[in-house]
Amino acid sequence: MDLQSRKIEFVQEFLKLQSEEAISRLEKLLKIEKKWDGDELEPMTVKELNERIDKSMEDSKNGRLTEVNQLLAEIEKWT
């Protein structure tokens, strides 16, 4: 199946969606993809990187983590 046909099929399936949550997830995914395709992606500053590291460490200490098996199970629900 060529790309144009896949796009049309995707749009048709998208229009059938009734789940607000599914549409929100697809919107987020589209925003991420647009950043990778365009010029919006900018490198982090050292300060931003250090802030992310600090937040990650804090999340880890406070148990705000997602185990790999939980993440994979969630991803399975998307399809």
N, CA, C and O atoms as a Maestro MAE file, in Angstrom:
{
 s_m_m2io_version
 :::
 2.0.0
}

f_m_ct {
 s_m_title
 :::
 protein
 m_atom[316] {
  # First column is atom index #
  i_m_mmod_type
  r_m_x_coord
  r_m_y_coord
  r_m_z_coord
  i_m_residue_number
  s_m_chain_name
  s_m_pdb_residue_name
  s_m_pdb_atom_name
  i_m_atomic_number
  :::
  1 25 0.861 -1.173 0.000 1 A "MET " " N  " 7
  2 3 0.000 0.000 0.000 1 A "MET " " CA " 6
  3 2 0.906 1.235 0.000 1 A "MET " " C  " 6
  4 15 1.841 1.322 0.796 1 A "MET " " O  " 8
  5 25 0.634 2.169 -0.875 2 A "ASP " " N  " 7
  6 3 1.467 3.367 -0.951 2 A "ASP " " CA " 6
  7 2 1.105 4.353 0.160 2 A "ASP " " C  " 6
  8 15 0.087 4.198 0.833 2 A "ASP " " O  " 8
  9 25 1.940 5.355 0.340 3 A "LEU " " N  " 7
  10 3 1.777 6.309 1.440 3 A "LEU " " CA " 6
  11 2 0.445 7.050 1.367 3 A "LEU " " C  " 6
  12 15 -0.224 7.224 2.386 3 A "LEU " " O  " 8
  13 25 0.059 7.485 0.178 4 A "GLN " " N  " 7
  14 3 -1.197 8.223 0.031 4 A "GLN " " CA " 6
  15 2 -2.397 7.366 0.457 4 A "GLN " " C  " 6
  16 15 -3.302 7.850 1.137 4 A "GLN " " O  " 8
  17 25 -2.397 6.118 0.061 5 A "SER " " N  " 7
  18 3 -3.486 5.206 0.438 5 A "SER " " CA " 6
  19 2 -3.507 4.983 1.940 5 A "SER " " C  " 6
  20 15 -4.576 4.925 2.547 5 A "SER " " O  " 8
  21 25 -2.328 4.857 2.545 6 A "ARG " " N  " 7
  22 3 -2.242 4.668 3.997 6 A "ARG " " CA " 6
  23 2 -2.779 5.893 4.736 6 A "ARG " " C  " 6
  24 15 -3.460 5.762 5.752 6 A "ARG " " O  " 8
  25 25 -2.469 7.085 4.219 7 A "LYS " " N  " 7
  26 3 -2.970 8.317 4.845 7 A "LYS " " CA " 6
  27 2 -4.496 8.361 4.797 7 A "LYS " " C  " 6
  28 15 -5.149 8.679 5.791 7 A "LYS " " O  " 8
  29 25 -5.046 8.044 3.651 8 A "ILE " " N  " 7
  30 3 -6.508 8.068 3.490 8 A "ILE " " CA " 6
  31 2 -7.160 7.060 4.436 8 A "ILE " " C  " 6
  32 15 -8.161 7.365 5.085 8 A "ILE " " O  " 8
  33 25 -6.586 5.862 4.508 9 A "GLU " " N  " 7
  34 3 -7.126 4.839 5.406 9 A "GLU " " CA " 6
  35 2 -7.038 5.301 6.864 9 A "GLU " " C  " 6
  36 15 -7.966 5.091 7.645 9 A "GLU " " O  " 8
  37 25 -5.913 5.932 7.222 10 A "PHE " " N  " 7
  38 3 -5.749 6.431 8.585 10 A "PHE " " CA " 6
  39 2 -6.799 7.489 8.905 10 A "PHE " " C  " 6
  40 15 -7.416 7.443 9.969 10 A "PHE " " O  " 8
  41 25 -7.005 8.428 8.011 11 A "VAL " " N  " 7
  42 3 -7.990 9.487 8.234 11 A "VAL " " CA " 6
  43 2 -9.390 8.902 8.382 11 A "VAL " " C  " 6
  44 15 -10.167 9.344 9.229 11 A "VAL " " O  " 8
  45 25 -9.706 7.915 7.563 12 A "GLN " " N  " 7
  46 3 -11.022 7.283 7.663 12 A "GLN " " CA " 6
  47 2 -11.208 6.626 9.032 12 A "GLN " " C  " 6
  48 15 -12.264 6.754 9.652 12 A "GLN " " O  " 8
  49 25 -10.183 5.929 9.492 13 A "GLU " " N  " 7
  50 3 -10.265 5.302 10.812 13 A "GLU " " CA " 6
  51 2 -10.326 6.347 11.917 13 A "GLU " " C  " 6
  52 15 -11.059 6.186 12.893 13 A "GLU " " O  " 8
  53 25 -9.554 7.419 11.761 14 A "PHE " " N  " 7
  54 3 -9.558 8.506 12.744 14 A "PHE " " CA " 6
  55 2 -10.954 9.106 12.882 14 A "PHE " " C  " 6
  56 15 -11.409 9.378 13.993 14 A "PHE " " O  " 8
  57 25 -11.624 9.308 11.768 15 A "LEU " " N  " 7
  58 3 -12.959 9.902 11.795 15 A "LEU " " CA " 6
  59 2 -13.982 9.014 12.491 15 A "LEU " " C  " 6
  60 15 -15.019 9.505 12.937 15 A "LEU " " O  " 8
  61 25 -13.714 7.734 12.590 16 A "LYS " " N  " 7
  62 3 -14.613 6.809 13.273 16 A "LYS " " CA " 6
  63 2 -14.424 6.806 14.784 16 A "LYS " " C  " 6
  64 15 -15.283 6.317 15.517 16 A "LYS " " O  " 8
  65 25 -13.293 7.354 15.257 17 A "LEU " " N  " 7
  66 3 -12.996 7.333 16.694 17 A "LEU " " CA " 6
  67 2 -14.046 8.085 17.492 17 A "LEU " " C  " 6
  68 15 -14.502 9.158 17.097 17 A "LEU " " O  " 8
  69 25 -14.417 7.503 18.617 18 A "GLN " " N  " 7
  70 3 -15.368 8.141 19.524 18 A "GLN " " CA " 6
  71 2 -14.722 8.467 20.866 18 A "GLN " " C  " 6
  72 15 -15.332 9.128 21.706 18 A "GLN " " O  " 8
  73 25 -13.507 8.011 21.067 19 A "SER " " N  " 7
  74 3 -12.821 8.176 22.344 19 A "SER " " CA " 6
  75 2 -12.046 9.488 22.393 19 A "SER " " C  " 6
  76 15 -11.125 9.714 21.609 19 A "SER " " O  " 8
  77 25 -12.433 10.333 23.320 20 A "GLU " " N  " 7
  78 3 -11.731 11.603 23.536 20 A "GLU " " CA " 6
  79 2 -10.267 11.344 23.901 20 A "GLU " " C  " 6
  80 15 -9.364 12.058 23.464 20 A "GLU " " O  " 8
  81 25 -10.060 10.313 24.705 21 A "GLU " " N  " 7
  82 3 -8.694 9.977 25.146 21 A "GLU " " CA " 6
  83 2 -7.825 9.543 23.960 21 A "GLU " " C  " 6
  84 15 -6.669 9.953 23.857 21 A "GLU " " O  " 8
  85 25 -8.365 8.733 23.087 22 A "ALA " " N  " 7
  86 3 -7.609 8.267 21.922 22 A "ALA " " CA " 6
  87 2 -7.252 9.442 21.013 22 A "ALA " " C  " 6
  88 15 -6.137 9.522 20.499 22 A "ALA " " O  " 8
  89 25 -8.193 10.337 20.824 23 A "ILE " " N  " 7
  90 3 -7.932 11.514 19.983 23 A "ILE " " CA " 6
  91 2 -6.853 12.386 20.619 23 A "ILE " " C  " 6
  92 15 -5.977 12.897 19.922 23 A "ILE " " O  " 8
  93 25 -6.912 12.558 21.926 24 A "SER " " N  " 7
  94 3 -5.886 13.349 22.620 24 A "SER " " CA " 6
  95 2 -4.500 12.728 22.452 24 A "SER " " C  " 6
  96 15 -3.521 13.435 22.211 24 A "SER " " O  " 8
  97 25 -4.425 11.409 22.580 25 A "ARG " " N  " 7
  98 3 -3.128 10.729 22.415 25 A "ARG " " CA " 6
  99 2 -2.589 10.916 20.997 25 A "ARG " " C  " 6
  100 15 -1.395 11.145 20.805 25 A "ARG " " O  " 8
  101 25 -3.468 10.819 20.019 26 A "LEU " " N  " 7
  102 3 -3.036 11.001 18.627 26 A "LEU " " CA " 6
  103 2 -2.604 12.448 18.373 26 A "LEU " " C  " 6
  104 15 -1.652 12.692 17.631 26 A "LEU " " O  " 8
  105 25 -3.300 13.401 18.985 27 A "GLU " " N  " 7
  106 3 -2.900 14.805 18.847 27 A "GLU " " CA " 6
  107 2 -1.502 15.030 19.424 27 A "GLU " " C  " 6
  108 15 -0.674 15.711 18.818 27 A "GLU " " O  " 8
  109 25 -1.246 14.451 20.600 28 A "LYS " " N  " 7
  110 3 0.076 14.588 21.216 28 A "LYS " " CA " 6
  111 2 1.152 13.965 20.340 28 A "LYS " " C  " 6
  112 15 2.222 14.542 20.151 28 A "LYS " " O  " 8
  113 25 0.859 12.779 19.804 29 A "LEU " " N  " 7
  114 3 1.804 12.102 18.938 29 A "LEU " " CA " 6
  115 2 2.093 12.939 17.693 29 A "LEU " " C  " 6
  116 15 3.242 13.037 17.264 29 A "LEU " " O  " 8
  117 25 1.072 13.532 17.124 30 A "LEU " " N  " 7
  118 3 1.248 14.372 15.940 30 A "LEU " " CA " 6
  119 2 2.122 15.581 16.254 30 A "LEU " " C  " 6
  120 15 2.983 15.945 15.453 30 A "LEU " " O  " 8
  121 25 1.911 16.203 17.405 31 A "LYS " " N  " 7
  122 3 2.748 17.341 17.799 31 A "LYS " " CA " 6
  123 2 4.207 16.936 17.933 31 A "LYS " " C  " 6
  124 15 5.103 17.670 17.516 31 A "LYS " " O  " 8
  125 25 4.440 15.766 18.516 32 A "ILE " " N  " 7
  126 3 5.807 15.264 18.665 32 A "ILE " " CA " 6
  127 2 6.425 15.036 17.288 32 A "ILE " " C  " 6
  128 15 7.563 15.436 17.042 32 A "ILE " " O  " 8
  129 25 5.686 14.403 16.405 33 A "GLU " " N  " 7
  130 3 6.201 14.116 15.065 33 A "GLU " " CA " 6
  131 2 6.500 15.396 14.299 33 A "GLU " " C  " 6
  132 15 7.493 15.466 13.575 33 A "GLU " " O  " 8
  133 25 5.656 16.404 14.448 34 A "LYS " " N  " 7
  134 3 5.882 17.672 13.759 34 A "LYS " " CA " 6
  135 2 7.168 18.324 14.252 34 A "LYS " " C  " 6
  136 15 7.883 18.951 13.471 34 A "LYS " " O  " 8
  137 25 7.465 18.181 15.532 35 A "LYS " " N  " 7
  138 3 8.702 18.745 16.058 35 A "LYS " " CA " 6
  139 2 9.909 18.053 15.451 35 A "LYS " " C  " 6
  140 15 10.905 18.705 15.138 35 A "LYS " " O  " 8
  141 25 9.832 16.732 15.281 36 A "TRP " " N  " 7
  142 3 10.955 15.990 14.705 36 A "TRP " " CA " 6
  143 2 11.126 16.308 13.234 36 A "TRP " " C  " 6
  144 15 12.246 16.272 12.725 36 A "TRP " " O  " 8
  145 25 10.037 16.619 12.537 37 A "ASP " " N  " 7
  146 3 10.105 16.892 11.098 37 A "ASP " " CA " 6
  147 2 10.486 18.334 10.782 37 A "ASP " " C  " 6
  148 15 10.973 18.628 9.691 37 A "ASP " " O  " 8
  149 25 10.267 19.208 11.718 38 A "GLY " " N  " 7
  150 3 10.469 20.625 11.438 38 A "GLY " " CA " 6
  151 2 11.676 21.207 12.124 38 A "GLY " " C  " 6
  152 15 12.563 20.498 12.599 38 A "GLY " " O  " 8
  153 25 11.681 22.513 12.160 39 A "ASP " " N  " 7
  154 3 12.785 23.240 12.776 39 A "ASP " " CA " 6
  155 2 12.522 23.563 14.239 39 A "ASP " " C  " 6
  156 15 13.306 24.278 14.864 39 A "ASP " " O  " 8
  157 25 11.431 23.048 14.791 40 A "GLU " " N  " 7
  158 3 11.067 23.384 16.162 40 A "GLU " " CA " 6
  159 2 11.977 22.732 17.198 40 A "GLU " " C  " 6
  160 15 12.043 23.189 18.339 40 A "GLU " " O  " 8
  161 25 12.676 21.671 16.811 41 A "LEU " " N  " 7
  162 3 13.505 20.941 17.748 41 A "LEU " " CA " 6
  163 2 14.804 21.715 17.985 41 A "LEU " " C  " 6
  164 15 15.572 21.970 17.058 41 A "LEU " " O  " 8
  165 25 15.023 22.074 19.229 42 A "GLU " " N  " 7
  166 3 16.221 22.820 19.586 42 A "GLU " " CA " 6
  167 2 16.958 22.092 20.691 42 A "GLU " " C  " 6
  168 15 16.334 21.463 21.546 42 A "GLU " " O  " 8
  169 25 18.283 22.170 20.683 43 A "PRO " " N  " 7
  170 3 19.035 21.517 21.755 43 A "PRO " " CA " 6
  171 2 18.766 22.184 23.102 43 A "PRO " " C  " 6
  172 15 18.473 23.377 23.179 43 A "PRO " " O  " 8
  173 25 18.875 21.383 24.155 44 A "MET " " N  " 7
  174 3 18.703 21.911 25.510 44 A "MET " " CA " 6
  175 2 19.962 22.654 25.931 44 A "MET " " C  " 6
  176 15 21.068 22.358 25.478 44 A "MET " " O  " 8
  177 25 19.765 23.600 26.788 45 A "THR " " N  " 7
  178 3 20.921 24.233 27.412 45 A "THR " " CA " 6
  179 2 21.405 23.318 28.526 45 A "THR " " C  " 6
  180 15 20.693 22.400 28.933 45 A "THR " " O  " 8
  181 25 22.603 23.563 29.016 46 A "VAL " " N  " 7
  182 3 23.132 22.775 30.123 46 A "VAL " " CA " 6
  183 2 22.229 22.946 31.342 46 A "VAL " " C  " 6
  184 15 21.995 21.991 32.083 46 A "VAL " " O  " 8
  185 25 21.724 24.158 31.550 47 A "LYS " " N  " 7
  186 3 20.838 24.422 32.683 47 A "LYS " " CA " 6
  187 2 19.554 23.591 32.557 47 A "LYS " " C  " 6
  188 15 19.115 22.980 33.532 47 A "LYS " " O  " 8
  189 25 18.948 23.564 31.355 48 A "GLU " " N  " 7
  190 3 17.731 22.785 31.142 48 A "GLU " " CA " 6
  191 2 17.984 21.292 31.357 48 A "GLU " " C  " 6
  192 15 17.158 20.592 31.943 48 A "GLU " " O  " 8
  193 25 19.129 20.816 30.881 49 A "LEU " " N  " 7
  194 3 19.474 19.414 31.073 49 A "LEU " " CA " 6
  195 2 19.606 19.089 32.558 49 A "LEU " " C  " 6
  196 15 19.081 18.077 33.022 49 A "LEU " " O  " 8
  197 25 20.305 19.942 33.302 50 A "ASN " " N  " 7
  198 3 20.472 19.721 34.732 50 A "ASN " " CA " 6
  199 2 19.136 19.776 35.472 50 A "ASN " " C  " 6
  200 15 18.927 19.020 36.421 50 A "ASN " " O  " 8
  201 25 18.228 20.663 35.050 51 A "GLU " " N  " 7
  202 3 16.907 20.742 35.672 51 A "GLU " " CA " 6
  203 2 16.121 19.454 35.414 51 A "GLU " " C  " 6
  204 15 15.425 18.960 36.301 51 A "GLU " " O  " 8
  205 25 16.234 18.914 34.202 52 A "ARG " " N  " 7
  206 3 15.551 17.653 33.885 52 A "ARG " " CA " 6
  207 2 16.110 16.503 34.710 52 A "ARG " " C  " 6
  208 15 15.364 15.658 35.205 52 A "ARG " " O  " 8
  209 25 17.426 16.483 34.851 53 A "ILE " " N  " 7
  210 3 18.062 15.444 35.662 53 A "ILE " " CA " 6
  211 2 17.581 15.539 37.103 53 A "ILE " " C  " 6
  212 15 17.233 14.528 37.712 53 A "ILE " " O  " 8
  213 25 17.562 16.760 37.653 54 A "ASP " " N  " 7
  214 3 17.104 16.964 39.029 54 A "ASP " " CA " 6
  215 2 15.662 16.500 39.202 54 A "ASP " " C  " 6
  216 15 15.332 15.834 40.184 54 A "ASP " " O  " 8
  217 25 14.803 16.853 38.243 55 A "LYS " " N  " 7
  218 3 13.397 16.447 38.325 55 A "LYS " " CA " 6
  219 2 13.280 14.926 38.244 55 A "LYS " " C  " 6
  220 15 12.497 14.324 38.978 55 A "LYS " " O  " 8
  221 25 14.044 14.312 37.367 56 A "SER " " N  " 7
  222 3 14.017 12.853 37.240 56 A "SER " " CA " 6
  223 2 14.460 12.175 38.524 56 A "SER " " C  " 6
  224 15 13.859 11.189 38.951 56 A "SER " " O  " 8
  225 25 15.501 12.697 39.134 57 A "MET " " N  " 7
  226 3 15.988 12.137 40.397 57 A "MET " " CA " 6
  227 2 14.926 12.278 41.489 57 A "MET " " C  " 6
  228 15 14.705 11.355 42.273 57 A "MET " " O  " 8
  229 25 14.273 13.443 41.530 58 A "GLU " " N  " 7
  230 3 13.209 13.680 42.517 58 A "GLU " " CA " 6
  231 2 12.043 12.723 42.273 58 A "GLU " " C  " 6
  232 15 11.501 12.148 43.218 58 A "GLU " " O  " 8
  233 25 11.658 12.552 41.008 59 A "ASP " " N  " 7
  234 3 10.577 11.617 40.677 59 A "ASP " " CA " 6
  235 2 10.937 10.206 41.129 59 A "ASP " " C  " 6
  236 15 10.100 9.491 41.680 59 A "ASP " " O  " 8
  237 25 12.169 9.816 40.896 60 A "SER " " N  " 7
  238 3 12.618 8.482 41.291 60 A "SER " " CA " 6
  239 2 12.545 8.299 42.805 60 A "SER " " C  " 6
  240 15 12.054 7.277 43.284 60 A "SER " " O  " 8
  241 25 13.026 9.275 43.552 61 A "LYS " " N  " 7
  242 3 13.007 9.198 45.016 61 A "LYS " " CA " 6
  243 2 11.587 9.121 45.558 61 A "LYS " " C  " 6
  244 15 11.339 8.495 46.589 61 A "LYS " " O  " 8
  245 25 10.649 9.765 44.852 62 A "ASN " " N  " 7
  246 3 9.267 9.820 45.318 62 A "ASN " " CA " 6
  247 2 8.382 8.746 44.686 62 A "ASN " " C  " 6
  248 15 7.158 8.783 44.816 62 A "ASN " " O  " 8
  249 25 9.008 7.796 44.005 63 A "GLY " " N  " 7
  250 3 8.245 6.670 43.458 63 A "GLY " " CA " 6
  251 2 7.379 7.009 42.262 63 A "GLY " " C  " 6
  252 15 6.466 6.254 41.926 63 A "GLY " " O  " 8
  253 25 7.648 8.122 41.620 64 A "ARG " " N  " 7
  254 3 6.866 8.501 40.438 64 A "ARG " " CA " 6
  255 2 7.550 7.931 39.189 64 A "ARG " " C  " 6
  256 15 8.137 8.655 38.386 64 A "ARG " " O  " 8
  257 25 7.447 6.609 39.062 65 A "LEU " " N  " 7
  258 3 8.078 5.896 37.962 65 A "LEU " " CA " 6
  259 2 7.071 4.988 37.292 65 A "LEU " " C  " 6
  260 15 6.047 4.639 37.878 65 A "LEU " " O  " 8
  261 25 7.363 4.612 36.075 66 A "THR " " N  " 7
  262 3 6.577 3.611 35.377 66 A "THR " " CA " 6
  263 2 7.519 2.471 35.034 66 A "THR " " C  " 6
  264 15 8.515 2.668 34.336 66 A "THR " " O  " 8
  265 25 7.210 1.295 35.517 67 A "GLU " " N  " 7
  266 3 8.017 0.126 35.224 67 A "GLU " " CA " 6
  267 2 7.886 -0.219 33.740 67 A "GLU " " C  " 6
  268 15 6.851 0.039 33.124 67 A "GLU " " O  " 8
  269 25 8.926 -0.796 33.180 68 A "VAL " " N  " 7
  270 3 8.945 -1.126 31.761 68 A "VAL " " CA " 6
  271 2 7.765 -2.019 31.386 68 A "VAL " " C  " 6
  272 15 7.120 -1.789 30.363 68 A "VAL " " O  " 8
  273 25 7.476 -3.033 32.198 69 A "ASN " " N  " 7
  274 3 6.368 -3.931 31.862 69 A "ASN " " CA " 6
  275 2 5.022 -3.201 31.886 69 A "ASN " " C  " 6
  276 15 4.131 -3.526 31.100 69 A "ASN " " O  " 8
  277 25 4.868 -2.225 32.774 70 A "GLN " " N  " 7
  278 3 3.634 -1.430 32.799 70 A "GLN " " CA " 6
  279 2 3.527 -0.572 31.542 70 A "GLN " " C  " 6
  280 15 2.456 -0.447 30.949 70 A "GLN " " O  " 8
  281 25 4.656 0.015 31.148 71 A "LEU " " N  " 7
  282 3 4.673 0.854 29.951 71 A "LEU " " CA " 6
  283 2 4.350 0.031 28.706 71 A "LEU " " C  " 6
  284 15 3.566 0.460 27.859 71 A "LEU " " O  " 8
  285 25 4.947 -1.132 28.600 72 A "LEU " " N  " 7
  286 3 4.674 -1.996 27.456 72 A "LEU " " CA " 6
  287 2 3.208 -2.429 27.419 72 A "LEU " " C  " 6
  288 15 2.610 -2.498 26.346 72 A "LEU " " O  " 8
  289 25 2.630 -2.717 28.576 73 A "ALA " " N  " 7
  290 3 1.214 -3.089 28.636 73 A "ALA " " CA " 6
  291 2 0.338 -1.919 28.178 73 A "ALA " " C  " 6
  292 15 -0.652 -2.120 27.474 73 A "ALA " " O  " 8
  293 25 0.699 -0.718 28.573 74 A "GLU " " N  " 7
  294 3 -0.056 0.470 28.154 74 A "GLU " " CA " 6
  295 2 0.049 0.673 26.639 74 A "GLU " " C  " 6
  296 15 -0.941 0.985 25.978 74 A "GLU " " O  " 8
  297 25 1.236 0.495 26.107 75 A "ILE " " N  " 7
  298 3 1.445 0.648 24.668 75 A "ILE " " CA " 6
  299 2 0.618 -0.374 23.892 75 A "ILE " " C  " 6
  300 15 0.081 -0.063 22.829 75 A "ILE " " O  " 8
  301 25 0.517 -1.578 24.415 76 A "GLU " " N  " 7
  302 3 -0.284 -2.625 23.769 76 A "GLU " " CA " 6
  303 2 -1.748 -2.193 23.630 76 A "GLU " " C  " 6
  304 15 -2.410 -2.549 22.655 76 A "GLU " " O  " 8
  305 25 -2.243 -1.442 24.584 77 A "LYS " " N  " 7
  306 3 -3.644 -0.973 24.539 77 A "LYS " " CA " 6
  307 2 -3.867 0.022 23.400 77 A "LYS " " C  " 6
  308 15 -4.993 0.177 22.927 77 A "LYS " " O  " 8
  309 25 -2.803 0.696 22.957 78 A "TRP " " N  " 7
  310 3 -2.940 1.705 21.905 78 A "TRP " " CA " 6
  311 2 -3.285 1.094 20.562 78 A "TRP " " C  " 6
  312 15 -3.870 1.758 19.706 78 A "TRP " " O  " 8
  313 25 -2.932 -0.155 20.374 79 A "THR " " N  " 7
  314 3 -3.137 -0.745 19.038 79 A "THR " " CA " 6
  315 2 -4.383 -1.582 18.978 79 A "THR " " C  " 6
  316 15 -4.699 -2.147 17.930 79 A "THR " " O  " 8
  :::
 }
 m_bond[315] {
  # First column is bond index #
  i_m_from
  i_m_to
  i_m_order
  :::
  1 1 2 1
  2 2 3 1
  3 3 4 2
  4 3 5 1
  5 5 6 1
  6 6 7 1
  7 7 8 2
  8 7 9 1
  9 9 10 1
  10 10 11 1
  11 11 12 2
  12 11 13 1
  13 13 14 1
  14 14 15 1
  15 15 16 2
  16 15 17 1
  17 17 18 1
  18 18 19 1
  19 19 20 2
  20 19 21 1
  21 21 22 1
  22 22 23 1
  23 23 24 2
  24 23 25 1
  25 25 26 1
  26 26 27 1
  27 27 28 2
  28 27 29 1
  29 29 30 1
  30 30 31 1
  31 31 32 2
  32 31 33 1
  33 33 34 1
  34 34 35 1
  35 35 36 2
  36 35 37 1
  37 37 38 1
  38 38 39 1
  39 39 40 2
  40 39 41 1
  41 41 42 1
  42 42 43 1
  43 43 44 2
  44 43 45 1
  45 45 46 1
  46 46 47 1
  47 47 48 2
  48 47 49 1
  49 49 50 1
  50 50 51 1
  51 51 52 2
  52 51 53 1
  53 53 54 1
  54 54 55 1
  55 55 56 2
  56 55 57 1
  57 57 58 1
  58 58 59 1
  59 59 60 2
  60 59 61 1
  61 61 62 1
  62 62 63 1
  63 63 64 2
  64 63 65 1
  65 65 66 1
  66 66 67 1
  67 67 68 2
  68 67 69 1
  69 69 70 1
  70 70 71 1
  71 71 72 2
  72 71 73 1
  73 73 74 1
  74 74 75 1
  75 75 76 2
  76 75 77 1
  77 77 78 1
  78 78 79 1
  79 79 80 2
  80 79 81 1
  81 81 82 1
  82 82 83 1
  83 83 84 2
  84 83 85 1
  85 85 86 1
  86 86 87 1
  87 87 88 2
  88 87 89 1
  89 89 90 1
  90 90 91 1
  91 91 92 2
  92 91 93 1
  93 93 94 1
  94 94 95 1
  95 95 96 2
  96 95 97 1
  97 97 98 1
  98 98 99 1
  99 99 100 2
  100 99 101 1
  101 101 102 1
  102 102 103 1
  103 103 104 2
  104 103 105 1
  105 105 106 1
  106 106 107 1
  107 107 108 2
  108 107 109 1
  109 109 110 1
  110 110 111 1
  111 111 112 2
  112 111 113 1
  113 113 114 1
  114 114 115 1
  115 115 116 2
  116 115 117 1
  117 117 118 1
  118 118 119 1
  119 119 120 2
  120 119 121 1
  121 121 122 1
  122 122 123 1
  123 123 124 2
  124 123 125 1
  125 125 126 1
  126 126 127 1
  127 127 128 2
  128 127 129 1
  129 129 130 1
  130 130 131 1
  131 131 132 2
  132 131 133 1
  133 133 134 1
  134 134 135 1
  135 135 136 2
  136 135 137 1
  137 137 138 1
  138 138 139 1
  139 139 140 2
  140 139 141 1
  141 141 142 1
  142 142 143 1
  143 143 144 2
  144 143 145 1
  145 145 146 1
  146 146 147 1
  147 147 148 2
  148 147 149 1
  149 149 150 1
  150 150 151 1
  151 151 152 2
  152 151 153 1
  153 153 154 1
  154 154 155 1
  155 155 156 2
  156 155 157 1
  157 157 158 1
  158 158 159 1
  159 159 160 2
  160 159 161 1
  161 161 162 1
  162 162 163 1
  163 163 164 2
  164 163 165 1
  165 165 166 1
  166 166 167 1
  167 167 168 2
  168 167 169 1
  169 169 170 1
  170 170 171 1
  171 171 172 2
  172 171 173 1
  173 173 174 1
  174 174 175 1
  175 175 176 2
  176 175 177 1
  177 177 178 1
  178 178 179 1
  179 179 180 2
  180 179 181 1
  181 181 182 1
  182 182 183 1
  183 183 184 2
  184 183 185 1
  185 185 186 1
  186 186 187 1
  187 187 188 2
  188 187 189 1
  189 189 190 1
  190 190 191 1
  191 191 192 2
  192 191 193 1
  193 193 194 1
  194 194 195 1
  195 195 196 2
  196 195 197 1
  197 197 198 1
  198 198 199 1
  199 199 200 2
  200 199 201 1
  201 201 202 1
  202 202 203 1
  203 203 204 2
  204 203 205 1
  205 205 206 1
  206 206 207 1
  207 207 208 2
  208 207 209 1
  209 209 210 1
  210 210 211 1
  211 211 212 2
  212 211 213 1
  213 213 214 1
  214 214 215 1
  215 215 216 2
  216 215 217 1
  217 217 218 1
  218 218 219 1
  219 219 220 2
  220 219 221 1
  221 221 222 1
  222 222 223 1
  223 223 224 2
  224 223 225 1
  225 225 226 1
  226 226 227 1
  227 227 228 2
  228 227 229 1
  229 229 230 1
  230 230 231 1
  231 231 232 2
  232 231 233 1
  233 233 234 1
  234 234 235 1
  235 235 236 2
  236 235 237 1
  237 237 238 1
  238 238 239 1
  239 239 240 2
  240 239 241 1
  241 241 242 1
  242 242 243 1
  243 243 244 2
  244 243 245 1
  245 245 246 1
  246 246 247 1
  247 247 248 2
  248 247 249 1
  249 249 250 1
  250 250 251 1
  251 251 252 2
  252 251 253 1
  253 253 254 1
  254 254 255 1
  255 255 256 2
  256 255 257 1
  257 257 258 1
  258 258 259 1
  259 259 260 2
  260 259 261 1
  261 261 262 1
  262 262 263 1
  263 263 264 2
  264 263 265 1
  265 265 266 1
  266 266 267 1
  267 267 268 2
  268 267 269 1
  269 269 270 1
  270 270 271 1
  271 271 272 2
  272 271 273 1
  273 273 274 1
  274 274 275 1
  275 275 276 2
  276 275 277 1
  277 277 278 1
  278 278 279 1
  279 279 280 2
  280 279 281 1
  281 281 282 1
  282 282 283 1
  283 283 284 2
  284 283 285 1
  285 285 286 1
  286 286 287 1
  287 287 288 2
  288 287 289 1
  289 289 290 1
  290 290 291 1
  291 291 292 2
  292 291 293 1
  293 293 294 1
  294 294 295 1
  295 295 296 2
  296 295 297 1
  297 297 298 1
  298 298 299 1
  299 299 300 2
  300 299 301 1
  301 301 302 1
  302 302 303 1
  303 303 304 2
  304 303 305 1
  305 305 306 1
  306 306 307 1
  307 307 308 2
  308 307 309 1
  309 309 310 1
  310 310 311 1
  311 311 312 2
  312 311 313 1
  313 313 314 1
  314 314 315 1
  315 315 316 2
  :::
 }
}
